[in-house]
Amino acid sequence: MSRHRLVRNINIQDELDDDALSEEGDIMTDEQLAQMESGYEHIRAVLGDEAVSGLDDGFIKDTLWQFYFDIEKSLSWLHDEQERRAAAKERKAAKEREKAHKAITQRKASQTPSTSGFNTPTSRTMTPVGTPTKASSRRADSGAQSSKRSGANTPAKANSGRVDPRLLDLTALNLQPREEESPRVDEPLPRMAMEREKLILAAREVLEASGKNVKRGVSLVVIGHVDAGKSTLMGRLLYELGRVDEKSRHANERESSRAGKSSFSWAWELDGTAEERERGITMDIAMQSLSTTHRQITILDAPGHKDFIPNMISGASQADCALLVVDATTGEFEAGFNRGGQTREHVVLVRSLGVSQVIVAVNKLDQVNWEQSRYDEICEQLKTFFGQSGFHSSKTSFVPVGAMLGVNLVERKAPESSLLSKWYKGPTLVDLLDNLEPPVRDIISPLRLPISNVFRGQSSGIGITGRICGGIVQVGERVRVIPGDESAVVKSIEVDERSVTWAVAGSNTTLYLTAIDHIHVNIGSVLCPPTDPVLLATSFTARIIVFDIQLPIITGASIELFHHSRDVPATISKLVATLDRGVGSVTKKSPRVLTKGTSAEIEITLRGDTPGAVARPIPIEPFSVNKEMGRILLRRGGETIAAGIVLEIRQ
């Protein structure tokens, strides 16, 4: 029996019926029996039992025999077979539904009323066919029986001799007279479980809990230059921690191999869109979660390509800490770290957005033979830059890793770790993640939740995601959407893929809203209490730090203003003063220009989207009121030129 011919387009069951593993077929040796048992156990671990996979033991063993115990090929074939069976099942179900629909239509058309006469109702409502009440069903049955007895084959006429058109249903309106119809009842709105004061006390107890079994939450944005291996690193880490099962891993391997991008299989766990997979880069923020011994971590995988810096800013604005991934291969680290590289820009951006803790994963060291000298060289350059960017040395840490091989992510026991273990005795990546310190949460202030994504709920209502910048929110609470005058009720809350009754500042959460039309909910809007709305502004003063720019900033300069997930056109309407970076005192009033490294106070005025258009106000607050709501970034010509904080709202 040939086991090496092309089998993708044949019916394997037919091919195996006569000779595969039957009493009359080939007799396997002890070695082949061992291979069969080992392969069968591996495939069952991936696909699940028969109830889950839909594949019986004999079919799996036949497939293994056909591919001569090649597990990868067998799994690929079995995955395809599952898809074929699912498609066939759906086609069959569709035909059954169509058949049932035709039967109902024919039955309705053949039903006739009683010959005893029909009095046209004066106040009956119409209802779609297929949902008759008990009364209408009884009436239809009775009419049909009467017609049969009298030999009638046309609808009965009323005393006037006219036929009620609703019984004919000739216009395909699917209308039927209905005797009883209960009024439509809207789903009741959920109610709040606790008063605000009690809720704050309960939240404070949870946040301050230091018990052994309590894991504190922290959000982590993954940053770095394009192709540094960020998504691959996180995909492999999720697998090592049990967050990715074998079935998903094999599916990603199979699909990426088919697309000619087998090296991206781990990254495909986070890069889920067709365009991201086709281009081989992350384009939008991917959110996942993982758990360590003492931390529950929300992962925000940010794009590294310079074209998607706005998306990276959106992710960084939702993070407490950062994981910087750098490529250790010769020339690649330098490309990301030198001027114009995203390594340098990402570090500056996250620090400007309030991130104070950063872990550096020096990746792809396996491609330079795990050279300690290369690792030390990269660390020294980054330590100097971190100090210049405002990071404290005690809040930065470094770890060597090999993402593709899984080296030093969770442990260093595999043979691939032997070269690294000769000179590195420090913590693994997971050890460092487990030591991240969650910042103090502001749960007393009013609710502030900038919306980063909007989507349709699976059942009803609208789903939104975002990071709570202040306060607390609970199920049943009414919230206002700013800009606008609309309000909604929180139907349910999810944090780290778990359903909860409330969420506090610092949580990356998903809220499902009801009692509001989706047209009033947009990315960049802010949820807040109806009694304490966030301010709307078109002009404000800010204190900024100018980055390493080529062209100086002057009065009237056109810029892009970034605030959380919103970016709007704006103008630097006035240069108020330059400031001493150490103490903040004024060094010069009304300067003509701002050059690189300058700290200054400026006025910013929003512009319309098109020339002559009126500027739309945005929800924003002074830094002194809410730190996260008061941070801004300024960009010009695809380059981040400054970052700062809002001092005062002007109008």
N, C-alpha and C positions, 0 to 999 in steps of 0.2 A: 504493500500500500504506500503510495507516494505521500510524503508529508511536507513537501517543499514547493508544491505548485501554487499558483495564484488561487485563492479561495474567497476573495472579497465578494464576488458576484455570484456565488453558487449557494445552494441551499445545503448547509452543512449537515442538517439532520438527515436529509435524503442520502447524502454521501456516506454517512456513518451507519445507517440502519443495517446494512448488510454485513459489515465486518468490524466495526469499531467496538472493542471491548466486550463483544458478545461471546457466547460459548463457541461459536463457529469462527470467530475472528482470530486476530493475532494473539498469541500468548506472550504476556509481558514477562521479562526477567525480573529478578529481585531488585535490581538497580532501577529498572523502569517503574516498578511498583512504588519504590521509595520516592522517585521523582514525582510520580503521580500524586501521592499522598501529600508531599510537601507543597506542590503547586496548587492542589485543591484547597489546602488550608489557607494558603496565602490569598487566593482569589476570594474565598469565602470571607476572609477578614476585610477585604476591600469592598465587596459587593453586598455583604450581609447575607442572612439566611434566605431560604426560598421564599418566605412570606414577604420579605423586603425586596429582594432582587427580581422575583418572578422567574427565576431560573432553577431548574431542579438539578440534583447532584449528577444524574447521568449526562445531562447536556453539558455541564461544566467539564466533566471528565472526558467526554467525547471531544470537546474543543481542545483540551490540553493534549490529547493524543494526536489530533489532527495537526497541531502545530508543534508536535514533538517536544512537549513540555516547556515551550518558550512562553513564560508567564506574561511578558509585555504584549506579545502578539495576541495571546489568548484573551487578555483583558481588553485589548482594543476591539477584538471581534465581539466579545460579550457585551461591551458598552454599545457597540453598533446594534447588536441584536436587541438589547433593551429598548433602544430608540425605535427600531423597526416595529417591535411589538407594541410599544406605546402609541406609535402612529397608526398602526392597524386597529388597535382598540378604539382610538378616537374616531377613526373613519367609520367603524362599525356603530359606535354610539351615535354618531351624527346621522347615519342612515336610519337607526331606530327612532331617533327624535323626529326625523322628517316623516317617517312612516306613521308614527303616532299622531303627528300634526295633521297629516292628510286624513287619517281615520276620524279625528275629531271634527275636522271641517266637513267631511262627508256626512257624518252623523248629524251635525247641526243643520245641514242643508236639507236632510231628509225628514227632520222633525216637523210635524204639522199640528195645528191647534185643534181643539174640539169643535165639532159641527154644531154644537149647541149655541154658538154665537160668542162674540168677543166684544166686550165693552172697552173702548179706548180709555186708558187711565188718564187722569188729569194732572197728577203730580208725581209721576214716577220718574226716577233718574235712570240713565243708561249706564251699563257696565260692560267691560270687555267680555267677549265670549271666552269660556274656559274658566270663569270664576263665578258660576251661578250660586245663588243662595239656596238653602234647602227648599224654600217655598217655590222659587222659580224652577228648580229641578223637578219638584213634584208636579208642577203645572205642565211642564214640557212633556213629562212622561205620560201624564193623563191625556194630554192632547194627542199624543202620538197613538196611544191605544184606541182613543175614540175614533180617530181618522181611519185606523186600520179596520175597526169594526164596520164603519159606514162605507168603506171602499173609497174614501176621499183620497186624492193624491195631490191636492192643492191646498194652500192655506185657506182656513175658514174665513168667511166674510162676516163683517159686523152687520147690525140691523140696517145700516145705510147702504149696504151692498159694496162698500169699498174695503180694500185690503190694507191693513196696517203695514206701512213700509218697513217698520222695525222688525217684523217677523220675516219678511222676505230677505232682508240683508243683501239686496242686489248690488249695493254700492260699495261693498267690502268694508263697511264701517265697523263691522264686528260689534254691533250694538244689540242688546237684548233687554226687554223689559224686566225690571227687577222690583219685586214686592218689598223686600227688606234690604236695607243697606245701612250698616253702621257708619256713623260719621268718621272721617279720617282723624286719627289721633296722633299728634306729633309726639316724638320721643321726649319724655320728660328730661329737663336739664339736670345734670348732676348737682349735688349740693356739697358745700364745703364741710369737711369733717371736723375742723377745729377752728377756733378763733385765732386771730393773728398772734396774740400774745402767747397762747399755749403752743402754737406751731413753732414760734421762735425758740421757746424753751426746749421743745423736743428736738429741733434741729441743732441747737447748741450742744445738747447732750451727745448727739451722734457725732458731731464734729470733734468734740473734746474726748471722745471715747479712746481709751488707750489699752483696751483689753487685748489679749493675745489673739482672739479670733476676729477682731475688727480691722478691716482693711481700709485705709484712708485713700480717698480718690485724688488723682492728679491727672492732668491732661498734658500730652507730650506731642510737639510738632516735630516731624522728621524733615530736616532741611539738608541742603548741599547742592553742589554743582550737578548739572545734568550728567547722567551715566555714572554717577559715583556708586550706584548699587543700592539706593535707598529702599525701593520697593522690593527688590530681591532680598535684602537684609530682613525687612519686616515680614515678608512672606515666609521665609525660612524660620524666623523666630517664632511666629505664630504656630508653625508646624511643630517645632521642638517643644512648645508649651502645650501642645494638644488642642490648639484652637482650629487646626485644619486636619480633617480626617483623611484617611488613605484614599477614599473614593474621590474626593476633591483634588487631591494631589495627582492622582493618576489621570483624572480628566484634564487638568491643566497641562500635564506633560504631553498627553496625547494631542490636545488641540494646538499647543504651541509648536509641537513637532510637525504637525500637518501644515502649519502656517510658515514653516521654515525658521522659526524663532525659538528653538528648544531651550536656549540659554535664558529665556525670559519666563520659564515655567513658574518659578517661585514668585516673580513679580506679578503674574496674572492673578494671584489671589487678591491683590489690591487694585490693579489696573483692570477694571472690569468692562469698560466700554470698548466697542469695536474699533473706534478711532485710536484710542490709546494703545490697544494691542497691535493694530496695524502699523502705527508709527514707532512703537517701542519706547514711548515716553509717557510719564504721568502728566496729565493735563489739568486735572481738577483735584480737589481735596478728597482723599479716600479716608473714611473713618472706620476704625476697628477698635477692639478693646482686648486687653489681656490682663491676667492676674498673676502677681508674684506673691511671695510669702506675706508681705505686709502692705502691698499697694494694689489698688484697682486702677489700671492705667487706661485712659482713652487715647488712642493713637490717631494722629492727624498726619497722614502722609502727604507732604506738599510737593508740587511740581518743581523740578530743578531748572527747566528751560527758561531763559530770560523772557520769552514771549508770554509766559504765564505767571509773571511776578504778581499781578493783581490777585490771582487765586492763592498764591503763596501767602500774600499779606492777609487775606481773609482767614486762612488757616492759622497763621501765627497769632492773629489777634484773639484766638480762642484758646491759647495754650498757656500753661503755667511754666513749662520747662521745654528745652529743646534737645534733640539728638542730632548732632551734626555728623554726617557721613562723608568721609573724604576718600578719594581713590589714591592708593599708595603707589600705583605703578608709575614708572619714570615718565615724567612729562605731564601726566594727567593731573596730579595734585597741583603742579605749577599753573596749569591752564585754568583751574578753578580758583586758585588763590590770587593770581596776578590781577592787575586792573582789568575790569570787564568780566571777570569770572563771578559766578554766582556764590561761591563759597564765602568770599569777602562780603558781598552785598547781603546775603542771607543773615550772616552773623550780626551785621549792623542793624538790619531790620528787626530781628527778634529782640535785640536789646532795646531798641527804640520803642517797641510795643510792650515793654515791661517784663520780658523774660530775663531772669537773673541766674538761672541754673542751666548749665549746658554739659552734655556728655558728648565726647568726640569718639566716634567709632572709626578707627583707621582700617579701612576695608581693603580687600584684594592684596594683602601682604603675601598670600600664597603665590602670587604672580612674580614676586621679587624674592622668592625662596625664604620668606620669613626673616629677612635681614633686620637685625635689631638697629643697625645704624640708620637705615631708612626710616624706621618708626621714630627714633629719637630726633632725627632731623625735622620731620613733620611736626612733632609735638613742640619743639622749641620755637618754630616759626609761628605756630598758632598761639602759644602762650603769650608771646609778645603782643600779637595782634589783639588777643582778648583783653589784655590790660589796657591797651589804647582805646578799646571800644567800651570800656566801663564794666567789664566782668571782673568780679573778685576771684582771686586765685583759689580760694577755698570752695567756690561754687562751680569750678570747672574740673572735669576729670577725663581721662583718656583710657582707651582700651583697644588692643589689637584684635581684629576679627577676620574671619574668612567666611563671608555670607554664603557663597555657593556650597561650600563644604560643611557649613554649620559649626565651624571651629570657634571656640571661646564665646559662643552665644549663651549657652546654658552650662556647658561643662567642657573639660579638655581631656576626655578619656579616649577618644577615637584615635586610631593610628595617625590620622592626618594632623593631629595636634602635636606630634612628637617634636618637630623642629621648633615650634613656638615654645613648648614647655621647657626647652633647654635654657632659655633666658628670661621668660616671663612667668612670674609667680603670683601676679596680682589677681584682682577680681574679674569675673566674667561680666558680660554686658548685663545679664539679668541681675547680678549682684548690685551693680551700680543703679539700675532702674529701681530696685527694691529700696534703695537709700534716698531716693528723691524726696525732698521735703515739701509737702503741700503748703502754699502760702495761706495767710490768714484770710478767711472769707468774711465779706461784708454782708451779713444777713439782716442787719437792722435797717439799712437804707431802703427806699422804695424799690420795687421791682424794676429792673432794666434788662431786657432781653433783645438784643439786636438779632434780626432774622438773617440767617445765612443761606437757607434753602426753603423752598415751598413746594409741596407736592399734594396730590390727592390722597385722602385716607383710603384704606382698603375697603371699609364699609361705608362710612359717611363722614362728612366733615372735611377739614383741611389739616394737613400735617405740616408742621414747621420744625426746623432744627436751628439751634444756635446755642451760644454760651451765655449763661446768666451772669451779667456783670454786677449785679447787686440785688439784694433782697431775697425773697422767697416766693414760690408760687405753688398752689395746690389745686387738686382736682375740684371742679365746681366753682372756681374763682372767676369772676368777670374781669377781663383785661381790655385795655384800650389799645388800638393800633395807631401809632403815630408815624408819619403824617396821616391826617384824616380824623373824622369824628366817629368812626365805627368802633364797636366793641364786640367781643366774643366771649364765650364761656369755655374754659378748659375742660375738655371731655375726658382726657386721659394723658398720662405722662410716662415717658420711657427714659431711663438713664442706663447706659451701658447694656442695652438690649433687655433690660428688666423693667417690668411695669411697676411703678411706684405711685404713691399718693401725693407726694410733694417733692420738690427739688429746690436746692439753695444755690446761692452765688458760687461760681466756680464750676458748676455742673454743665457739661455738654449734653444737652437734653433734646428730646423730641416731644413736642406738644401736639395733641390733636384738638383742634378747635371746632366748635359748633356755634350756631346762631349768628353766622356771618357769611357773606358772599365772598368767594375766592378772589374777586377782582379788587377787593380792598386790602388784600394781604400780599406784600411784595418783599423781595430780598432787599435788605437795607432798612426796612421798617423796624420799629422798636415797640415791643410790648411793655406796657406799664399799667399801674393802677389808674382807673378812671378819675380818682380823686387827687392823684399826684402825677400828672402827665410830664413827660420829658419836654424840655424846651425845644422850640424850632428856631433855627437861625439862618440868616443869609450873610451875616457879617460878624466877625469876632476878632479879638486880639489873641495872639499866641506867642509863646516863647519857643524858639527853635534852635537846633544845632545844625549848621550847614555841613554837608558831607564833602568828600573829596571830589569837587566839581571842576570842570574846565572853564565854563563861562560863569561869571559872577551873577548874583541875583540883584535885580534892580527894581525900582518902583514901577508897577504896571506889568510885571512879568506874568505871562500866562502859565498856569500850572494845572496839574491834576491833584485834587485833594482826596486822600484815601482815609476813610473812617470805617473800621470794621469791614463789612462786605459791600460798602457803598463807595463809589468813586465818582466825583462830579467835577466839572470844569470850574476853575476859580482864578482869581487875580490877586497878586500881592499888591494891595491898594496903597500901602504905606509902610515904609521902614521907620519904625518908631525910634529904636536905639540899639546899639551894640552893647553887650553885657560881658562882664568878667565871668568866665566859665567856672571859676572857683567859688566866688562868693555871690555872684549874681548882681553886682552893683553896675550901674550905668557907666560905660566908658566913653560913649559918644552918642549924642542925640542926632536924630535925622541923618543917618549916614547915606551916602550916595549909592554905595554898593555893598553887598555882602559876599565875602570870599570864603574859600574852603576853611573849615575849622572854626568859623565864627559862631558865637552864640548871640542871638538877637531877639528883640521883641518886634513883632510885625502885626499889621492888620491884613486880614484875608477877607475878600468879598467873593461870593459865589457868582457865577455867570450862568446864562441860559445855555441850553444844549446847542442852539444855533444862534448866529448873529441876530441881534435884535430881540431875542426871546427873553422872557422874564425868568429870573433865577428862581428855582424851587427851593424852599427852605429844607434843611435836613435836621433830624433829631440829634442834638449834641449837647453836652454839658461841660462846665468848667472842670478842670482836673481836681480842683479843691472839693468839688461836690461828689464826683465819682471818677476815680482814676482811670478805669477802663473806658468810660464814656468820654474822657477828655484827652485821649491820645490821637494824634494825627500823623500822617505821612504826606510829603509833598514830592511829586514826580514831574519830570519835564523831559519830553523827547525820549521816553523809554528808559530814563535813568532816575533813580531815587536821589533827590538833591538835598532833602532835609527832613527832619523829624522833630516833633515837638509836642507841647501840651497846650490846651485851651486855657486862657487866663480869664477872659470875660466875654460874655455875649453882648454884642452891640445892638443888633436888631435881627 
